[in-house]
Amino acid sequence: MDSLTNPVPLLRDLVRIDTTNPPGNEIACVRYLTERLAHRDDLDITVLGPSADRANLIVRFPGRGAAPPLLLHGHSDVVPVTGQDWRYPPFEARLVDGEVWGRGSVDMKGGLSMMLSSLARLHEAGERPAGDVVLAVVADEEHGSIAGARWLTREHPELFTGIRYAVGEEGGAGIELGGRRFHPVVVAEKRACWFRATLTGPGGHASRQAPARTAMGRLGHLLTALSGARLPRHREPAAERMLTELAGNLPEPLAGRLLAVRDDAEDVSPAGLPEDQALQIDSLLRNTVNPTVVRAGDKINVVPGEITVDLDGRILPGDHTREEFLGELRALIGPDVPLELLVEGFPVDQSRIAEPEFGGFYETLSDITRKADPDAAPLPMMSPASTDAGFFAQLGIRCYGWLPLKVPAGSPYRTLLHRADERIPVEALEFGTQCMTALLRDYR
């Protein structure tokens, strides 16, 4: 197991295992990791899933009994690379100029490598983590978690008995704003609410003049209605705390602009911020929806009679409901478009926890990053995305997103998730592994 102490070769091996979802084939990753851990006779290793090829790996590492069990969870599947123009082949895991290139290098095989390497380092040093550590390498996170965390927590909740806290993903790279670096600790996240819209209309031979209300025409109206749409604003404690702490660590006029966003009753778009940061902050203030997949005809001379459009909706945490979100969506697209619910996640919301309790484990994570990177600030963050944390939260586990990476100023790593040229610096992997090792050694 000694070689597992270095996250770089481990990550490169994991990237080379193609677990593109669909179809997933996460069993290949599970077999690799099981083989690497097989010589440890003190581990409790469980492999299970709804089918042979959609496997989840649960490994319990024994602790020294000073703290309750801790869950580390990460997914082994990755999103497709179809239609993306990569500088280097996405599954070769090339090491170029101190960076590991490849699909999943950040999201989230890099995080899995950091978790495993930190556990291996404790073992090599003759140490045990503060409490038992349950490592869950789960399938299907990128496609609704149906074969992964959703299935595990429903069918085998006993695997997670006694666990109080969980640490999982949130993209990885830190946030840079106004020349200041922040290390996010995700305390709340949106939940997925995916729909399929079906548009119908008269079809037929494309050589003839088409009626006005074809499925293609209705598609144009739908996409126009959703393009750049901003759903109504809602005030959320997690988002407001995030903006407050961001502002408290930044100079004017940037601090004032963030506070203006926090307090704005007129709901104007964030101004004076870099576009990517403005869009992310705006996404934390409202439910969102984006059309992502269109399925239409496949013949140039046939007017399709039916078109489907997949809609990626994200609902704010807290008390916000699917019905509320649907009402906002219907206000944009009208009442007549049939909508089929595909996936709905569970909310993760630590923002309503009493302040003293918010401080415990969260402050441990913050202190570790503060000591590791004194020039940066920890940031309680609400994520516009959703992860497997929502499923584990249903078991009463308090879930946090924390994969600290120290990346160079101005680097694009956070924006490369699900895009071409995903990559991670070797130094960032080492930084995250050191932080994770410190957590496992001393958490309470």
Helices and strands as residue ranges (DSSP letters): G 2-5, H 7-16, H 27-37, E 44-48, E 56-61, E 70-75, E 95-96, E 99-101, H 109-124, E 133-138, G 141-143, H 149-155, G 157-160, E 165-168, E 175-177, E 180-189, E 191-200, E 204-205, H 215-226, H 237-248, H 254-263, H 275-283, E 288-295, E 302-303, E 306-315, H 322-333, E 339-344, E 348-349, H 355-372, E 377-383, H 389-393, E 398-401, G 413-416, E 423-425, H 426-442
